[in-house]
Amino acid sequence: MKVIFSHGKESGPWGTKIRFLANIAEEMGCQIQSIDYSDTLDPEKRVERLMQSIPKDDPEVLLVGSSMGGYVSLVTALQHKVRGVFLLAPAVAMPGYKVQSYPVSCPVTCVHGWQDEIIPAENILNFAKQLNITLHLIPGDHRLNDSLKAVGVLFKQFLFERLTDQS
């Protein structure tokens, strides 16, 4: 399985969270890729870039997105069959973003910080309820850097479930 990471609005392709999660994915036998979106703040251009990065004939792809990268991963999953989407403090229900509804057909898990100062936990509760997805609200701010160990445990579980699910 290939795990493709999408970073947030003002971070980079190999920030602390992505490096940490990429190591877990590699230890579990996955190929990894992290897309560099640092040349554009436009979420729709980022979606186009991610779409171009996914082989059209490869359904064995799992998307991981943080903040704006979560939006990018969700919108991509609407258009491309993937094994799952793992979200970290996703930028959903954001004014100015083209897509506001995400009826994806793959498993989605979301990890969000109770103290997120950018995307309120209440927004994520509504989002998770609408999609009927797994939601983990944990202590932490938007970056979740103080909760990396917990995020890693949740990611490892999600990845294990995707690797062992043969459907």
Residue pairs with C-beta under 8 A, 6 or more apart in sequence:
1 29
1 30
1 31
1 60
1 61
1 62
1 83
1 162
1 163
2 30
2 31
2 32
2 33
2 58
2 60
2 61
2 62
3 22
3 25
3 30
3 31
3 32
3 33
3 61
3 62
3 63
3 64
3 159
4 32
4 33
4 34
4 35
4 50
4 53
4 54
4 61
4 62
4 63
4 64
5 13
5 18
5 21
5 22
5 32
5 33
5 34
5 35
5 64
5 65
5 66
5 69
6 34
6 35
6 37
6 46
6 50
6 63
6 64
6 65
6 66
6 68
6 69
6 70
6 72
6 73
7 13
7 15
7 18
7 34
7 35
7 37
7 38
7 66
7 67
7 68
7 69
8 66
8 67
8 68
8 69
8 89
8 91
9 41
9 67
9 68
9 91
11 66
11 67
12 36
12 38
13 34
13 35
13 36
13 37
13 38
14 22
14 34
16 145
16 148
17 66
17 88
17 143
17 144
17 145
17 148
17 151
18 34
18 64
18 66
20 148
20 151
20 152
21 64
21 151
21 152
21 155
22 32
22 34
24 152
24 155
24 156
24 159
25 32
25 155
25 159
26 32
28 156
28 159
28 160
28 163
29 163
30 62
30 159
30 163
33 53
35 46
35 49
35 50
35 53
37 45
37 46
37 49
37 68
37 69
37 72
40 46
43 68
43 71
43 72
43 75
43 91
43 97
43 98
44 98
46 68
46 69
46 72
47 72
47 75
47 76
50 63
50 72
50 73
50 76
51 76
51 79
51 80
54 61
54 76
54 80
54 82
55 61
56 80
59 81
59 82
59 83
60 83
61 80
61 82
61 83
62 82
62 83
62 84
62 85
62 86
62 159
62 162
63 73
63 76
63 77
63 82
63 84
63 85
63 86
64 73
64 85
64 86
64 87
64 88
64 155
65 71
65 72
65 73
65 74
65 85
65 86
65 87
65 88
65 90
66 87
66 88
66 89
66 90
67 88
67 89
67 90
67 91
67 118
67 119
67 142
68 91
70 87
70 88
70 89
70 90
70 91
70 92
70 110
71 90
71 91
71 92
71 94
71 97
71 99
73 85
73 87
73 90
74 85
74 87
74 90
74 92
74 99
74 102
74 104
74 108
75 98
75 99
75 102
76 82
77 85
77 102
77 104
77 106
77 108
78 99
78 102
78 103
78 104
81 105
81 106
82 106
83 106
83 107
83 162
83 165
84 106
84 107
84 108
84 109
84 158
84 161
84 162
85 104
85 106
85 107
85 108
85 109
86 108
86 109
86 111
86 155
86 158
86 159
87 108
87 109
87 110
87 111
88 110
88 111
88 112
88 144
88 151
89 111
89 112
89 113
89 116
89 118
89 119
89 124
89 142
89 143
89 144
90 110
90 112
90 119
90 124
90 127
91 97
91 118
91 119
92 102
92 119
92 123
92 124
92 127
93 100
93 123
93 126
93 127
94 119
101 130
102 127
102 131
103 131
104 131
107 133
107 134
107 158
107 161
107 162
107 165
108 131
108 133
108 134
109 133
109 134
109 135
109 136
109 154
109 158
110 124
110 127
110 128
110 133
110 134
110 135
110 136
111 136
111 138
111 144
111 150
111 151
111 154
111 155
112 119
112 121
112 124
112 135
112 136
112 137
112 138
113 121
113 137
113 138
113 139
113 140
113 141
113 142
113 144
113 147
114 121
114 137
114 138
114 139
114 140
115 139
115 140
115 141
116 124
116 140
116 141
116 142
117 141
117 142
118 142
119 142
121 137
124 135
124 137
125 135
125 137
128 134
128 135
136 150
136 154
138 144
138 147
138 150
138 151
139 146
139 147
140 146
140 147
144 151
